[in-house]
Amino acid sequence: MEKRTARLTVLVDPQKKATFEKLCEQEDVTPSQKIRQFMREYIEQALGPDWQQQVFNTED
């Protein structure tokens, strides 16, 4: 679980947003939870499951 939060603003087509929200509701997850899941999966696909151990300074 993440220790800190940061805001990410994304502009999307209103119809896609509404469809995404309905799909999330069907899965009983919030849109934020689903986006965080997508991000984790993408990062792990690109960098591997131990990506946090790599030399990335995210505390700046």
mmCIF file of the N, C-alpha and C atoms, coordinates in Angstrom:
data_MODEL
# 
_entry.id   MODEL 
# 
loop_
_atom_site.group_PDB 
_atom_site.id 
_atom_site.type_symbol 
_atom_site.label_atom_id 
_atom_site.label_alt_id 
_atom_site.label_comp_id 
_atom_site.label_asym_id 
_atom_site.label_entity_id 
_atom_site.label_seq_id 
_atom_site.pdbx_PDB_ins_code 
_atom_site.Cartn_x 
_atom_site.Cartn_y 
_atom_site.Cartn_z 
_atom_site.occupancy 
_atom_site.B_iso_or_equiv 
_atom_site.pdbx_formal_charge 
_atom_site.auth_seq_id 
_atom_site.auth_comp_id 
_atom_site.auth_asym_id 
_atom_site.auth_atom_id 
_atom_site.pdbx_PDB_model_num 
ATOM 1   N N  . MET A 1 1  ? 0.839   -1.179 0.000   1.00 0.00 ? 1  MET A N  1 
ATOM 2   C CA . MET A 1 1  ? 0.000   0.000  0.000   1.00 0.00 ? 1  MET A CA 1 
ATOM 3   C C  . MET A 1 1  ? 0.884   1.244  0.000   1.00 0.00 ? 1  MET A C  1 
ATOM 4   N N  . GLU A 1 2  ? 0.466   2.245  -0.751  1.00 0.00 ? 2  GLU A N  1 
ATOM 5   C CA . GLU A 1 2  ? 1.228   3.475  -0.846  1.00 0.00 ? 2  GLU A CA 1 
ATOM 6   C C  . GLU A 1 2  ? 1.169   4.240  0.470   1.00 0.00 ? 2  GLU A C  1 
ATOM 7   N N  . LYS A 1 3  ? 2.267   4.919  0.791   1.00 0.00 ? 3  LYS A N  1 
ATOM 8   C CA . LYS A 1 3  ? 2.328   5.686  2.029   1.00 0.00 ? 3  LYS A CA 1 
ATOM 9   C C  . LYS A 1 3  ? 1.869   7.124  1.827   1.00 0.00 ? 3  LYS A C  1 
ATOM 10  N N  . ARG A 1 4  ? 2.045   7.646  0.634   1.00 0.00 ? 4  ARG A N  1 
ATOM 11  C CA . ARG A 1 4  ? 1.679   9.021  0.340   1.00 0.00 ? 4  ARG A CA 1 
ATOM 12  C C  . ARG A 1 4  ? 0.732   9.026  -0.847  1.00 0.00 ? 4  ARG A C  1 
ATOM 13  N N  . THR A 1 5  ? 0.082   10.139 -1.040  1.00 0.00 ? 5  THR A N  1 
ATOM 14  C CA . THR A 1 5  ? -0.762  10.275 -2.216  1.00 0.00 ? 5  THR A CA 1 
ATOM 15  C C  . THR A 1 5  ? -0.348  11.503 -2.992  1.00 0.00 ? 5  THR A C  1 
ATOM 16  N N  . ALA A 1 6  ? -0.568  11.456 -4.286  1.00 0.00 ? 6  ALA A N  1 
ATOM 17  C CA . ALA A 1 6  ? -0.333  12.593 -5.161  1.00 0.00 ? 6  ALA A CA 1 
ATOM 18  C C  . ALA A 1 6  ? -1.494  12.650 -6.135  1.00 0.00 ? 6  ALA A C  1 
ATOM 19  N N  . ARG A 1 7  ? -1.869  13.820 -6.492  1.00 0.00 ? 7  ARG A N  1 
ATOM 20  C CA . ARG A 1 7  ? -3.001  13.997 -7.396  1.00 0.00 ? 7  ARG A CA 1 
ATOM 21  C C  . ARG A 1 7  ? -2.533  13.903 -8.847  1.00 0.00 ? 7  ARG A C  1 
ATOM 22  N N  . LEU A 1 8  ? -3.316  13.196 -9.650  1.00 0.00 ? 8  LEU A N  1 
ATOM 23  C CA . LEU A 1 8  ? -3.066  13.069 -11.085 1.00 0.00 ? 8  LEU A CA 1 
ATOM 24  C C  . LEU A 1 8  ? -4.339  13.491 -11.795 1.00 0.00 ? 8  LEU A C  1 
ATOM 25  N N  . THR A 1 9  ? -4.265  14.555 -12.566 1.00 0.00 ? 9  THR A N  1 
ATOM 26  C CA . THR A 1 9  ? -5.427  15.047 -13.295 1.00 0.00 ? 9  THR A CA 1 
ATOM 27  C C  . THR A 1 9  ? -5.324  14.598 -14.740 1.00 0.00 ? 9  THR A C  1 
ATOM 28  N N  . VAL A 1 10 ? -6.381  13.971 -15.220 1.00 0.00 ? 10 VAL A N  1 
ATOM 29  C CA . VAL A 1 10 ? -6.400  13.445 -16.583 1.00 0.00 ? 10 VAL A CA 1 
ATOM 30  C C  . VAL A 1 10 ? -7.664  13.940 -17.275 1.00 0.00 ? 10 VAL A C  1 
ATOM 31  N N  . LEU A 1 11 ? -7.505  14.478 -18.456 1.00 0.00 ? 11 LEU A N  1 
ATOM 32  C CA . LEU A 1 11 ? -8.663  14.906 -19.229 1.00 0.00 ? 11 LEU A CA 1 
ATOM 33  C C  . LEU A 1 11 ? -9.061  13.786 -20.174 1.00 0.00 ? 11 LEU A C  1 
ATOM 34  N N  . VAL A 1 12 ? -10.332 13.384 -20.106 1.00 0.00 ? 12 VAL A N  1 
ATOM 35  C CA . VAL A 1 12 ? -10.831 12.301 -20.944 1.00 0.00 ? 12 VAL A CA 1 
ATOM 36  C C  . VAL A 1 12 ? -12.167 12.691 -21.542 1.00 0.00 ? 12 VAL A C  1 
ATOM 37  N N  . ASP A 1 13 ? -12.524 11.982 -22.575 1.00 0.00 ? 13 ASP A N  1 
ATOM 38  C CA . ASP A 1 13 ? -13.813 12.158 -23.217 1.00 0.00 ? 13 ASP A CA 1 
ATOM 39  C C  . ASP A 1 13 ? -14.923 11.840 -22.212 1.00 0.00 ? 13 ASP A C  1 
ATOM 40  N N  . PRO A 1 14 ? -15.932 12.684 -22.084 1.00 0.00 ? 14 PRO A N  1 
ATOM 41  C CA . PRO A 1 14 ? -17.001 12.451 -21.105 1.00 0.00 ? 14 PRO A CA 1 
ATOM 42  C C  . PRO A 1 14 ? -17.708 11.099 -21.261 1.00 0.00 ? 14 PRO A C  1 
ATOM 43  N N  . GLN A 1 15 ? -17.897 10.646 -22.481 1.00 0.00 ? 15 GLN A N  1 
ATOM 44  C CA . GLN A 1 15 ? -18.562 9.367  -22.696 1.00 0.00 ? 15 GLN A CA 1 
ATOM 45  C C  . GLN A 1 15 ? -17.687 8.209  -22.191 1.00 0.00 ? 15 GLN A C  1 
ATOM 46  N N  . LYS A 1 16 ? -16.382 8.293  -22.440 1.00 0.00 ? 16 LYS A N  1 
ATOM 47  C CA . LYS A 1 16 ? -15.471 7.265  -21.938 1.00 0.00 ? 16 LYS A CA 1 
ATOM 48  C C  . LYS A 1 16 ? -15.445 7.272  -20.419 1.00 0.00 ? 16 LYS A C  1 
ATOM 49  N N  . LYS A 1 17 ? -15.448 8.456  -19.819 1.00 0.00 ? 17 LYS A N  1 
ATOM 50  C CA . LYS A 1 17 ? -15.447 8.567  -18.360 1.00 0.00 ? 17 LYS A CA 1 
ATOM 51  C C  . LYS A 1 17 ? -16.690 7.910  -17.781 1.00 0.00 ? 17 LYS A C  1 
ATOM 52  N N  . ALA A 1 18 ? -17.857 8.205  -18.330 1.00 0.00 ? 18 ALA A N  1 
ATOM 53  C CA . ALA A 1 18 ? -19.103 7.635  -17.837 1.00 0.00 ? 18 ALA A CA 1 
ATOM 54  C C  . ALA A 1 18 ? -19.108 6.115  -17.989 1.00 0.00 ? 18 ALA A C  1 
ATOM 55  N N  . THR A 1 19 ? -18.624 5.620  -19.111 1.00 0.00 ? 19 THR A N  1 
ATOM 56  C CA . THR A 1 19 ? -18.559 4.177  -19.345 1.00 0.00 ? 19 THR A CA 1 
ATOM 57  C C  . THR A 1 19 ? -17.600 3.528  -18.368 1.00 0.00 ? 19 THR A C  1 
ATOM 58  N N  . PHE A 1 20 ? -16.449 4.148  -18.160 1.00 0.00 ? 20 PHE A N  1 
ATOM 59  C CA . PHE A 1 20 ? -15.459 3.640  -17.212 1.00 0.00 ? 20 PHE A CA 1 
ATOM 60  C C  . PHE A 1 20 ? -16.049 3.570  -15.807 1.00 0.00 ? 20 PHE A C  1 
ATOM 61  N N  . GLU A 1 21 ? -16.745 4.620  -15.400 1.00 0.00 ? 21 GLU A N  1 
ATOM 62  C CA . GLU A 1 21 ? -17.350 4.647  -14.066 1.00 0.00 ? 21 GLU A CA 1 
ATOM 63  C C  . GLU A 1 21 ? -18.393 3.542  -13.909 1.00 0.00 ? 21 GLU A C  1 
ATOM 64  N N  . LYS A 1 22 ? -19.184 3.283  -14.945 1.00 0.00 ? 22 LYS A N  1 
ATOM 65  C CA . LYS A 1 22 ? -20.185 2.213  -14.884 1.00 0.00 ? 22 LYS A CA 1 
ATOM 66  C C  . LYS A 1 22 ? -19.514 0.846  -14.771 1.00 0.00 ? 22 LYS A C  1 
ATOM 67  N N  . LEU A 1 23 ? -18.446 0.633  -15.523 1.00 0.00 ? 23 LEU A N  1 
ATOM 68  C CA . LEU A 1 23 ? -17.716 -0.629 -15.450 1.00 0.00 ? 23 LEU A CA 1 
ATOM 69  C C  . LEU A 1 23 ? -17.087 -0.826 -14.078 1.00 0.00 ? 23 LEU A C  1 
ATOM 70  N N  . CYS A 1 24 ? -16.532 0.231  -13.521 1.00 0.00 ? 24 CYS A N  1 
ATOM 71  C CA . CYS A 1 24 ? -15.960 0.149  -12.175 1.00 0.00 ? 24 CYS A CA 1 
ATOM 72  C C  . CYS A 1 24 ? -17.034 -0.196 -11.163 1.00 0.00 ? 24 CYS A C  1 
ATOM 73  N N  . GLU A 1 25 ? -18.198 0.414  -11.296 1.00 0.00 ? 25 GLU A N  1 
ATOM 74  C CA . GLU A 1 25 ? -19.299 0.135  -10.380 1.00 0.00 ? 25 GLU A CA 1 
ATOM 75  C C  . GLU A 1 25 ? -19.701 -1.340 -10.453 1.00 0.00 ? 25 GLU A C  1 
ATOM 76  N N  . GLN A 1 26 ? -19.698 -1.897 -11.647 1.00 0.00 ? 26 GLN A N  1 
ATOM 77  C CA . GLN A 1 26 ? -20.037 -3.316 -11.812 1.00 0.00 ? 26 GLN A CA 1 
ATOM 78  C C  . GLN A 1 26 ? -19.022 -4.219 -11.114 1.00 0.00 ? 26 GLN A C  1 
ATOM 79  N N  . GLU A 1 27 ? -17.766 -3.768 -11.032 1.00 0.00 ? 27 GLU A N  1 
ATOM 80  C CA . GLU A 1 27 ? -16.719 -4.537 -10.351 1.00 0.00 ? 27 GLU A CA 1 
ATOM 81  C C  . GLU A 1 27 ? -16.615 -4.192 -8.866  1.00 0.00 ? 27 GLU A C  1 
ATOM 82  N N  . ASP A 1 28 ? -17.445 -3.253 -8.422  1.00 0.00 ? 28 ASP A N  1 
ATOM 83  C CA . ASP A 1 28 ? -17.442 -2.791 -7.034  1.00 0.00 ? 28 ASP A CA 1 
ATOM 84  C C  . ASP A 1 28 ? -16.083 -2.223 -6.629  1.00 0.00 ? 28 ASP A C  1 
ATOM 85  N N  . VAL A 1 29 ? -15.504 -1.435 -7.532  1.00 0.00 ? 29 VAL A N  1 
ATOM 86  C CA . VAL A 1 29 ? -14.273 -0.705 -7.249  1.00 0.00 ? 29 VAL A CA 1 
ATOM 87  C C  . VAL A 1 29 ? -14.487 0.752  -7.648  1.00 0.00 ? 29 VAL A C  1 
ATOM 88  N N  . THR A 1 30 ? -13.728 1.636  -7.036  1.00 0.00 ? 30 THR A N  1 
ATOM 89  C CA . THR A 1 30 ? -13.809 3.038  -7.436  1.00 0.00 ? 30 THR A CA 1 
ATOM 90  C C  . THR A 1 30 ? -12.938 3.253  -8.669  1.00 0.00 ? 30 THR A C  1 
ATOM 91  N N  . PRO A 1 31 ? -13.231 4.289  -9.442  1.00 0.00 ? 31 PRO A N  1 
ATOM 92  C CA . PRO A 1 31 ? -12.353 4.602  -10.574 1.00 0.00 ? 31 PRO A CA 1 
ATOM 93  C C  . PRO A 1 31 ? -10.902 4.805  -10.134 1.00 0.00 ? 31 PRO A C  1 
ATOM 94  N N  . SER A 1 32 ? -10.687 5.418  -8.984  1.00 0.00 ? 32 SER A N  1 
ATOM 95  C CA . SER A 1 32 ? -9.318  5.617  -8.488  1.00 0.00 ? 32 SER A CA 1 
ATOM 96  C C  . SER A 1 32 ? -8.620  4.292  -8.217  1.00 0.00 ? 32 SER A C  1 
ATOM 97  N N  . GLN A 1 33 ? -9.341  3.352  -7.626  1.00 0.00 ? 33 GLN A N  1 
ATOM 98  C CA . GLN A 1 33 ? -8.754  2.031  -7.363  1.00 0.00 ? 33 GLN A CA 1 
ATOM 99  C C  . GLN A 1 33 ? -8.348  1.354  -8.669  1.00 0.00 ? 33 GLN A C  1 
ATOM 100 N N  . LYS A 1 34 ? -9.206  1.463  -9.673  1.00 0.00 ? 34 LYS A N  1 
ATOM 101 C CA . LYS A 1 34 ? -8.930  0.815  -10.955 1.00 0.00 ? 34 LYS A CA 1 
ATOM 102 C C  . LYS A 1 34 ? -7.735  1.468  -11.643 1.00 0.00 ? 34 LYS A C  1 
ATOM 103 N N  . ILE A 1 35 ? -7.655  2.783  -11.597 1.00 0.00 ? 35 ILE A N  1 
ATOM 104 C CA . ILE A 1 35 ? -6.511  3.483  -12.199 1.00 0.00 ? 35 ILE A CA 1 
ATOM 105 C C  . ILE A 1 35 ? -5.222  3.085  -11.496 1.00 0.00 ? 35 ILE A C  1 
ATOM 106 N N  . ARG A 1 36 ? -5.241  3.001  -10.155 1.00 0.00 ? 36 ARG A N  1 
ATOM 107 C CA . ARG A 1 36 ? -4.049  2.571  -9.424  1.00 0.00 ? 36 ARG A CA 1 
ATOM 108 C C  . ARG A 1 36 ? -3.653  1.154  -9.813  1.00 0.00 ? 36 ARG A C  1 
ATOM 109 N N  . GLN A 1 37 ? -4.641  0.279  -10.013 1.00 0.00 ? 37 GLN A N  1 
ATOM 110 C CA . GLN A 1 37 ? -4.357  -1.084 -10.462 1.00 0.00 ? 37 GLN A CA 1 
ATOM 111 C C  . GLN A 1 37 ? -3.704  -1.076 -11.843 1.00 0.00 ? 37 GLN A C  1 
ATOM 112 N N  . PHE A 1 38 ? -4.273  -0.293 -12.768 1.00 0.00 ? 38 PHE A N  1 
ATOM 113 C CA . PHE A 1 38 ? -3.686  -0.190 -14.112 1.00 0.00 ? 38 PHE A CA 1 
ATOM 114 C C  . PHE A 1 38 ? -2.241  0.298  -14.039 1.00 0.00 ? 38 PHE A C  1 
ATOM 115 N N  . MET A 1 39 ? -2.000  1.287  -13.197 1.00 0.00 ? 39 MET A N  1 
ATOM 116 C CA . MET A 1 39 ? -0.654  1.840  -13.073 1.00 0.00 ? 39 MET A CA 1 
ATOM 117 C C  . MET A 1 39 ? 0.326   0.812  -12.525 1.00 0.00 ? 39 MET A C  1 
ATOM 118 N N  . ARG A 1 40 ? -0.074  0.088  -11.460 1.00 0.00 ? 40 ARG A N  1 
ATOM 119 C CA . ARG A 1 40 ? 0.790   -0.954 -10.897 1.00 0.00 ? 40 ARG A CA 1 
ATOM 120 C C  . ARG A 1 40 ? 1.136   -2.010 -11.940 1.00 0.00 ? 40 ARG A C  1 
ATOM 121 N N  . GLU A 1 41 ? 0.111   -2.472 -12.663 1.00 0.00 ? 41 GLU A N  1 
ATOM 122 C CA . GLU A 1 41 ? 0.331   -3.509 -13.673 1.00 0.00 ? 41 GLU A CA 1 
ATOM 123 C C  . GLU A 1 41 ? 1.251   -3.015 -14.784 1.00 0.00 ? 41 GLU A C  1 
ATOM 124 N N  . TYR A 1 42 ? 1.055   -1.776 -15.221 1.00 0.00 ? 42 TYR A N  1 
ATOM 125 C CA . TYR A 1 42 ? 1.891   -1.208 -16.283 1.00 0.00 ? 42 TYR A CA 1 
ATOM 126 C C  . TYR A 1 42 ? 3.349   -1.078 -15.826 1.00 0.00 ? 42 TYR A C  1 
ATOM 127 N N  . ILE A 1 43 ? 3.539   -0.566 -14.629 1.00 0.00 ? 43 ILE A N  1 
ATOM 128 C CA . ILE A 1 43 ? 4.893   -0.398 -14.096 1.00 0.00 ? 43 ILE A CA 1 
ATOM 129 C C  . ILE A 1 43 ? 5.578   -1.747 -13.946 1.00 0.00 ? 43 ILE A C  1 
ATOM 130 N N  . GLU A 1 44 ? 4.857   -2.725 -13.393 1.00 0.00 ? 44 GLU A N  1 
ATOM 131 C CA . GLU A 1 44 ? 5.453   -4.049 -13.208 1.00 0.00 ? 44 GLU A CA 1 
ATOM 132 C C  . GLU A 1 44 ? 5.747   -4.728 -14.539 1.00 0.00 ? 44 GLU A C  1 
ATOM 133 N N  . GLN A 1 45 ? 4.910   -4.491 -15.535 1.00 0.00 ? 45 GLN A N  1 
ATOM 134 C CA . GLN A 1 45 ? 5.162   -5.060 -16.867 1.00 0.00 ? 45 GLN A CA 1 
ATOM 135 C C  . GLN A 1 45 ? 6.433   -4.440 -17.467 1.00 0.00 ? 45 GLN A C  1 
ATOM 136 N N  . ALA A 1 46 ? 6.608   -3.153 -17.284 1.00 0.00 ? 46 ALA A N  1 
ATOM 137 C CA . ALA A 1 46 ? 7.748   -2.457 -17.871 1.00 0.00 ? 46 ALA A CA 1 
ATOM 138 C C  . ALA A 1 46 ? 9.041   -2.676 -17.094 1.00 0.00 ? 46 ALA A C  1 
ATOM 139 N N  . LEU A 1 47 ? 8.942   -2.733 -15.754 1.00 0.00 ? 47 LEU A N  1 
ATOM 140 C CA . LEU A 1 47 ? 10.146  -2.742 -14.922 1.00 0.00 ? 47 LEU A CA 1 
ATOM 141 C C  . LEU A 1 47 ? 10.312  -3.981 -14.058 1.00 0.00 ? 47 LEU A C  1 
ATOM 142 N N  . GLY A 1 48 ? 9.289   -4.822 -14.006 1.00 0.00 ? 48 GLY A N  1 
ATOM 143 C CA . GLY A 1 48 ? 9.357   -6.019 -13.173 1.00 0.00 ? 48 GLY A CA 1 
ATOM 144 C C  . GLY A 1 48 ? 8.750   -5.790 -11.811 1.00 0.00 ? 48 GLY A C  1 
ATOM 145 N N  . PRO A 1 49 ? 8.458   -6.876 -11.097 1.00 0.00 ? 49 PRO A N  1 
ATOM 146 C CA . PRO A 1 49 ? 7.784   -6.759 -9.806  1.00 0.00 ? 49 PRO A CA 1 
ATOM 147 C C  . PRO A 1 49 ? 8.624   -6.096 -8.711  1.00 0.00 ? 49 PRO A C  1 
ATOM 148 N N  . ASP A 1 50 ? 9.933   -6.042 -8.894  1.00 0.00 ? 50 ASP A N  1 
ATOM 149 C CA . ASP A 1 50 ? 10.787  -5.409 -7.884  1.00 0.00 ? 50 ASP A CA 1 
ATOM 150 C C  . ASP A 1 50 ? 11.122  -3.964 -8.267  1.00 0.00 ? 50 ASP A C  1 
ATOM 151 N N  . TRP A 1 51 ? 10.239  -3.318 -9.010  1.00 0.00 ? 51 TRP A N  1 
ATOM 152 C CA . TRP A 1 51 ? 10.505  -1.976 -9.518  1.00 0.00 ? 51 TRP A CA 1 
ATOM 153 C C  . TRP A 1 51 ? 10.815  -0.971 -8.416  1.00 0.00 ? 51 TRP A C  1 
ATOM 154 N N  . GLN A 1 52 ? 10.258  -1.147 -7.227  1.00 0.00 ? 52 GLN A N  1 
ATOM 155 C CA . GLN A 1 52 ? 10.508  -0.194 -6.143  1.00 0.00 ? 52 GLN A CA 1 
ATOM 156 C C  . GLN A 1 52 ? 11.937  -0.263 -5.637  1.00 0.00 ? 52 GLN A C  1 
ATOM 157 N N  . GLN A 1 53 ? 12.604  -1.369 -5.886  1.00 0.00 ? 53 GLN A N  1 
ATOM 158 C CA . GLN A 1 53 ? 13.988  -1.527 -5.442  1.00 0.00 ? 53 GLN A CA 1 
ATOM 159 C C  . GLN A 1 53 ? 14.970  -0.843 -6.396  1.00 0.00 ? 53 GLN A C  1 
ATOM 160 N N  . GLN A 1 54 ? 14.484  -0.469 -7.576  1.00 0.00 ? 54 GLN A N  1 
ATOM 161 C CA . GLN A 1 54 ? 15.351  0.173  -8.553  1.00 0.00 ? 54 GLN A CA 1 
ATOM 162 C C  . GLN A 1 54 ? 15.665  1.601  -8.117  1.00 0.00 ? 54 GLN A C  1 
ATOM 163 N N  . VAL A 1 55 ? 16.640  2.182  -8.757  1.00 0.00 ? 55 VAL A N  1 
ATOM 164 C CA . VAL A 1 55 ? 17.126  3.506  -8.348  1.00 0.00 ? 55 VAL A CA 1 
ATOM 165 C C  . VAL A 1 55 ? 16.275  4.605  -8.964  1.00 0.00 ? 55 VAL A C  1 
ATOM 166 N N  . PHE A 1 56 ? 15.126  4.839  -8.335  1.00 0.00 ? 56 PHE A N  1 
ATOM 167 C CA . PHE A 1 56 ? 14.248  5.952  -8.711  1.00 0.00 ? 56 PHE A CA 1 
ATOM 168 C C  . PHE A 1 56 ? 14.016  6.756  -7.452  1.00 0.00 ? 56 PHE A C  1 
ATOM 169 N N  . ASN A 1 57 ? 14.346  7.998  -7.479  1.00 0.00 ? 57 ASN A N  1 
ATOM 170 C CA . ASN A 1 57 ? 14.131  8.858  -6.330  1.00 0.00 ? 57 ASN A CA 1 
ATOM 171 C C  . ASN A 1 57 ? 12.800  9.548  -6.499  1.00 0.00 ? 57 ASN A C  1 
ATOM 172 N N  . THR A 1 58 ? 11.779  9.129  -5.739  1.00 0.00 ? 58 THR A N  1 
ATOM 173 C CA . THR A 1 58 ? 10.446  9.706  -5.848  1.00 0.00 ? 58 THR A CA 1 
ATOM 174 C C  . THR A 1 58 ? 10.115  10.631 -4.695  1.00 0.00 ? 58 THR A C  1 
ATOM 175 N N  . GLU A 1 59 ? 11.098  10.953 -3.869  1.00 0.00 ? 59 GLU A N  1 
ATOM 176 C CA . GLU A 1 59 ? 10.845  11.795 -2.699  1.00 0.00 ? 59 GLU A CA 1 
ATOM 177 C C  . GLU A 1 59 ? 11.174  13.250 -2.936  1.00 0.00 ? 59 GLU A C  1 
ATOM 178 N N  . ASP A 1 60 ? 11.480  13.644 -4.144  1.00 0.00 ? 60 ASP A N  1 
ATOM 179 C CA . ASP A 1 60 ? 11.794  15.060 -4.426  1.00 0.00 ? 60 ASP A CA 1 
ATOM 180 C C  . ASP A 1 60 ? 10.562  15.897 -4.509  1.00 0.00 ? 60 ASP A C  1 
# 
